[in-house]
Amino acid sequence: MGEAADGSVLAKAAEAANQGRRAGGLVLFHAAHSTCSQKVRLCLAEKGLAYESRVLEIRRNEHLSAEYLAINPNGVVPTLTHDGAPVVDSSVICEYLDEVFPTPPLSPQAPLDRARMRTWLRYLEEVPTAAIRVPSINAIFLPVIRDLGEAWEDVKRRAPLRRHLYERIGEQGFDQREVQHSMEQLSDTFRRVDQALQAQPWLVGDDLSLADLVLLPTVVRLDDLGLSSMWADLAAIGDWYARITSRPSFARAFFAGSRLGRADAERVF
């Protein structure tokens, strides 16, 4: 994560928001490998929405710069600005986009089904989205974190939302108890998802919804980490994964270089 941002991208953050305001358009501050950024890119792609892309250099701490913290005080990606106004938190951004740009719809029309979708969104954010950080850091980022030395200590001190998460990373990464807990949470997620998909093609019924889009980046990340065996015996998930990754939105959201492997760690940081 290296030195603090010198403004090469983030010094333009305010101007980008101003451009979005003048154009009446969308500006997305994101990172290629961020699972939360991938959720929003999937939503934008499904809706066919054009947006101005502002890729933050995480290795230069641009997500912790004063310019970025002014629009997202959590210091995480993504952030969407619409007509200059920021919207933060990936699931909230997706719901916002579906409300403001309702065609094609990505939420059920029936109030009860919409409530079920939101129940999935809350669960997915609280459980697998948080759990996937543990194997990702242990398997991919740990050697890079070790090499950062004092620079990593600076990141921990400055991170508004993730400081306590980062403080739990030791020399060997997260301890075995935390790894086991995270893997259990991911396994529980797949059992719950498989049960839902046995009765219907998508998480909330016959149509793709935001719930499917919010789940997908976690599954892709596990696939990239060589952990697809977690759903090998769950046929409904395998079928869902094949169908959703064959949609045109997948290639647009997961553009070249946005899938994660060990060789990508230096680029991410």
C-alpha positions in Angstrom: 0.0 0.0 0.0 3.1 2.2 0.0 3.3 6.0 0.4 0.4 8.3 0.8 -1.3 9.5 -2.4 0.4 12.5 -4.1 -2.9 13.4 -5.8 -2.1 11.9 -9.2 -5.7 10.5 -9.3 -7.4 11.6 -6.1 -6.4 15.3 -6.5 -8.9 15.1 -9.3 -11.7 13.5 -7.1 -13.5 16.8 -6.5 -13.2 17.7 -10.2 -14.6 14.3 -11.2 -17.6 14.9 -8.9 -18.0 18.3 -10.5 -17.9 16.8 -13.9 -20.6 14.3 -12.9 -22.7 17.1 -11.6 -22.4 19.2 -14.8 -23.1 16.2 -17.0 -25.8 14.9 -14.8 -24.0 11.6 -14.9 -22.5 8.8 -12.9 -18.9 8.7 -11.6 -17.7 5.4 -10.0 -14.6 5.5 -7.7 -13.5 1.8 -7.5 -10.7 -0.7 -7.6 -10.4 -3.5 -10.1 -10.0 -6.4 -7.6 -12.4 -5.1 -5.0 -15.3 -7.5 -4.5 -17.5 -4.6 -3.5 -16.6 -2.6 -6.6 -17.4 -5.7 -8.7 -20.9 -5.8 -7.3 -21.6 -2.3 -8.4 -19.9 -2.8 -11.8 -22.2 -5.8 -12.3 -25.3 -3.7 -11.5 -24.2 -0.9 -13.9 -23.5 -3.5 -16.6 -26.8 -5.2 -16.2 -28.6 -1.9 -16.6 -26.4 -0.8 -19.5 -25.5 2.4 -17.7 -22.6 4.6 -18.8 -20.4 6.0 -16.1 -17.1 7.8 -15.6 -14.6 5.3 -14.2 -12.1 6.5 -11.5 -9.9 3.6 -10.5 -8.1 4.3 -7.2 -4.6 3.2 -6.7 -4.9 1.3 -3.5 -1.1 0.8 -3.3 -0.7 4.6 -3.1 -3.4 4.9 -0.4 -5.6 7.0 -2.6 -8.6 5.5 -0.7 -7.2 7.2 2.4 -6.5 10.6 1.0 -8.2 13.7 2.2 -9.8 14.2 -1.2 -11.4 10.7 -1.2 -12.4 10.8 2.5 -14.3 14.0 1.8 -16.7 11.9 -0.3 -16.5 8.6 1.5 -15.4 9.0 5.2 -15.2 5.2 5.5 -12.1 5.2 3.3 -13.2 2.1 1.3 -14.3 1.5 -2.3 -16.6 1.9 -4.1 -18.2 5.3 -4.1 -20.7 6.4 -6.6 -21.4 10.1 -7.3 -24.6 11.0 -9.1 -24.9 14.6 -10.2 -22.1 15.3 -7.7 -23.8 13.7 -4.7 -22.0 10.7 -3.2 -23.6 7.3 -2.5 -21.5 4.8 -0.4 -21.7 1.1 0.5 -21.9 -1.3 -2.4 -25.4 -2.8 -1.7 -26.8 0.7 -1.0 -25.3 1.9 -4.3 -26.9 -1.1 -6.1 -30.3 -0.4 -4.6 -30.0 3.3 -5.4 -29.2 2.5 -9.1 -32.2 0.2 -9.3 -34.5 2.9 -7.9 -33.2 5.8 -10.0 -32.8 3.7 -13.2 -35.6 1.1 -12.9 -35.2 -0.4 -16.4 -34.4 -3.2 -16.5 -35.5 -3.9 -13.0 -33.2 -5.8 -10.6 -35.6 -6.0 -7.7 -38.9 -7.9 -7.5 -42.1 -5.9 -7.9 -44.1 -7.6 -5.1 -43.3 -6.1 -1.7 -42.8 -9.4 0.0 -40.4 -10.6 -2.6 -38.6 -7.3 -2.4 -38.3 -7.8 1.3 -36.8 -11.2 0.7 -34.3 -9.7 -1.6 -33.3 -7.2 1.0 -33.0 -9.9 3.6 -30.5 -11.6 1.3 -28.6 -8.4 0.8 -28.2 -7.9 4.5 -27.1 -11.4 5.1 -24.6 -11.4 2.2 -23.0 -8.2 3.4 -22.8 -9.3 7.0 -21.6 -12.9 6.4 -19.8 -13.9 3.2 -18.7 -10.4 2.2 -16.9 -10.0 5.5 -15.7 -13.7 5.6 -14.0 -13.7 2.2 -11.5 -11.1 3.4 -9.8 -13.6 5.6 -8.8 -16.2 3.0 -8.1 -13.5 0.5 -5.6 -11.8 2.8 -4.0 -15.0 4.0 -3.6 -16.5 0.5 -2.8 -13.5 -1.6 -1.8 -10.4 0.3 0.1 -11.5 3.3 3.6 -11.5 1.7 3.0 -8.0 0.3 1.8 -6.8 3.7 5.0 -8.2 5.3 7.1 -6.3 2.8 5.4 -3.0 3.5 6.9 -2.8 7.0 6.2 0.7 8.6 4.1 1.6 5.6 1.6 -1.1 6.7 1.6 0.4 10.3 0.7 3.7 8.7 -2.2 2.2 6.8 -3.6 0.6 10.0 -3.4 3.9 11.8 -5.2 5.8 9.1 -7.9 3.3 8.0 -11.3 4.6 9.3 -13.4 1.4 8.8 -10.9 -1.4 8.6 -8.4 -0.6 11.3 -9.5 -3.3 13.7 -9.6 -5.9 10.9 -6.0 -5.0 9.9 -4.8 -5.1 13.5 -5.9 -8.8 13.7 -3.4 -9.7 10.9 -0.3 -11.2 12.4 3.0 -12.4 11.0 1.3 -15.6 9.8 -1.9 -13.8 8.8 -5.2 -14.3 10.6 -5.0 -17.0 13.2 -6.4 -20.5 12.6 -9.5 -19.9 14.7 -10.5 -16.9 12.6 -9.7 -18.7 9.4 -11.9 -21.6 10.5 -14.7 -19.3 11.5 -14.6 -17.5 8.1 -14.6 -20.8 6.2 -17.5 -22.1 8.2 -19.4 -18.9 7.4 -18.8 -19.3 3.7 -19.8 -23.0 3.9 -23.0 -22.0 5.7 -23.7 -19.4 3.0 -23.4 -22.0 0.2 -25.8 -24.4 2.0 -28.3 -21.6 2.4 -27.9 -20.5 -1.2 -28.1 -24.0 -2.6 -31.4 -24.6 -0.7 -32.9 -21.5 -2.2 -31.7 -22.4 -5.7 -33.2 -25.8 -5.6 -36.6 -24.2 -5.7 -36.0 -21.5 -8.2 -33.4 -20.4 -10.8 -32.3 -17.2 -9.0 -32.0 -16.3 -5.3 -35.3 -14.5 -5.1 -37.4 -16.3 -7.8 -37.6 -16.6 -11.5 -35.6 -13.4 -12.3 -32.1 -12.2 -11.6 -32.0 -9.7 -8.8 -29.5 -7.6 -6.9 -29.1 -10.5 -4.5 -27.5 -12.6 -7.2 -25.2 -9.8 -8.2 -24.0 -9.1 -4.6 -23.3 -12.8 -4.1 -21.3 -13.4 -7.3 -18.0 -11.6 -6.5 -17.6 -13.8 -3.4 -18.0 -16.9 -5.4 -15.6 -15.6 -8.1 -13.0 -14.8 -5.4 -13.2 -18.3 -3.9 -12.9 -19.7 -7.5 -9.8 -17.6 -8.0 -8.4 -18.9 -4.7 -8.8 -22.5 -5.9 -11.7 -23.2 -3.5 -14.4 -24.1 -5.9 -14.6 -27.5 -4.2 -16.7 -25.7 -1.6 -19.7 -26.0 -3.9 -18.6 -29.0 -6.0 -21.4 -31.2 -4.5 -24.0 -28.4 -4.7 -25.4 -28.8 -8.2 -27.8 -25.9 -8.0 -25.0 -23.5 -7.2 -22.9 -24.9 -10.0 -25.7 -24.3 -12.5 -26.3 -20.8 -11.1 -22.6 -19.9 -11.4 -22.5 -21.1 -15.0 -25.5 -19.1 -16.0 -24.6 -15.9 -14.3 -21.0 -15.9 -15.5 -22.3 -16.4 -19.1 -24.2 -13.1 -19.0 -22.7 -10.2 -20.9 -22.6 -8.2 -17.7 -20.0 -10.6 -16.3 -17.3 -9.8 -18.9 -17.9 -6.1 -18.5 -17.7 -6.1 -14.7 -14.8 -8.5 -14.5 -12.7 -6.9 -17.2 -9.2 -8.1 -18.0 -7.0 -7.9 -14.9 -9.8 -7.8 -12.4 -9.6 -11.4 -11.4 -7.2 -12.1 -8.6 -4.2 -14.4 -8.4 -1.0 -14.4 -6.5 0.8 -12.6 -9.3 -1.7 -9.7 -9.0 -0.9 -8.8 -5.4 1.9 -6.4 -6.2 -0.4 -4.6 -8.6 -3.2 -4.4 -6.1 -0.9 -2.9 -3.4 
